[in-house]
Amino acid sequence: MGDVPYAGSELTQLLQGSIGNSSETILIATISPQADQAEQTLTTMKFADSAREVMIQPSKNTVLAYDMAPKLHRESQQLQELVQAKS
């Protein structure tokens, strides 16, 4: 993959968590039929065309349950203590 001109854009940064390895992303490019919007429409169409070329290799998000169990148990105990303290 070559240069990705929009990789540093503010929108890309905002969506970074949503366009990662294990998500399906849909891009809807809206354009205008008005002549005074021709430049913006062309820019949008170029962006949408280049975005189609972006390919990622999906990966499965896995967290082993036995790795999380102690942490979740501690959190549960802390929450129970909080509830009891407020009662």
C-alpha positions in Angstrom: 0.0 0.0 0.0 1.4 3.4 -0.9 0.9 6.8 0.6 -2.4 7.2 2.4 -3.1 11.0 2.3 -5.9 10.9 4.8 -4.2 8.8 7.4 -3.3 11.8 9.5 -6.7 13.6 9.1 -8.7 14.5 12.1 -11.6 12.3 11.0 -9.3 9.3 10.7 -7.9 10.0 14.2 -11.4 10.2 15.6 -12.4 6.9 14.0 -9.2 5.1 14.7 -10.7 2.7 17.2 -13.5 1.9 14.8 -11.4 1.1 11.8 -9.1 -1.4 13.4 -8.4 -5.0 12.9 -11.6 -6.6 14.0 -14.2 -4.2 12.9 -16.2 -3.9 9.7 -16.2 -0.4 8.4 -18.6 1.2 5.9 -17.9 4.5 4.3 -20.8 6.5 2.9 -19.7 9.3 0.6 -22.4 11.9 0.1 -22.1 14.3 -2.9 -24.0 17.2 -4.2 -25.4 17.7 -7.7 -25.0 21.5 -7.5 -22.4 23.0 -9.8 -21.0 25.2 -7.1 -20.1 22.1 -5.1 -18.3 20.3 -8.0 -14.8 20.7 -6.4 -16.0 19.3 -3.1 -17.9 16.5 -4.9 -14.7 15.5 -6.8 -12.6 15.6 -3.6 -15.2 13.4 -1.9 -15.3 10.9 -4.7 -11.4 10.7 -4.8 -11.4 10.1 -1.1 -14.0 7.4 -1.3 -12.2 5.7 -4.2 -8.9 5.7 -2.3 -10.6 4.5 0.9 -11.9 1.4 -1.1 -8.3 0.4 -1.7 -7.5 0.2 2.1 -7.2 -3.5 3.1 -6.5 -4.8 6.5 -5.9 -8.2 7.8 -8.6 -9.0 10.4 -7.5 -10.5 13.6 -9.5 -12.1 16.4 -9.5 -10.2 19.7 -8.9 -12.9 22.3 -8.5 -12.4 26.0 -8.0 -15.6 28.0 -10.6 -15.9 30.7 -8.2 -17.1 33.3 -6.0 -14.0 32.8 -9.0 -11.7 33.5 -10.5 -13.7 36.4 -8.4 -12.3 39.3 -8.8 -8.8 38.1 -12.6 -9.1 37.7 -12.8 -10.8 41.1 -10.9 -7.8 42.7 -13.2 -5.3 41.0 -16.3 -7.2 42.1 -15.1 -7.2 45.7 -14.3 -3.4 45.5 -17.7 -2.7 44.1 -19.4 -4.8 46.8 -17.4 -2.9 49.5 -18.5 0.4 48.0 -22.2 -0.6 48.0 -21.9 -1.8 51.6 -20.2 1.4 52.7 -23.0 3.5 51.1 -25.7 1.5 52.8 
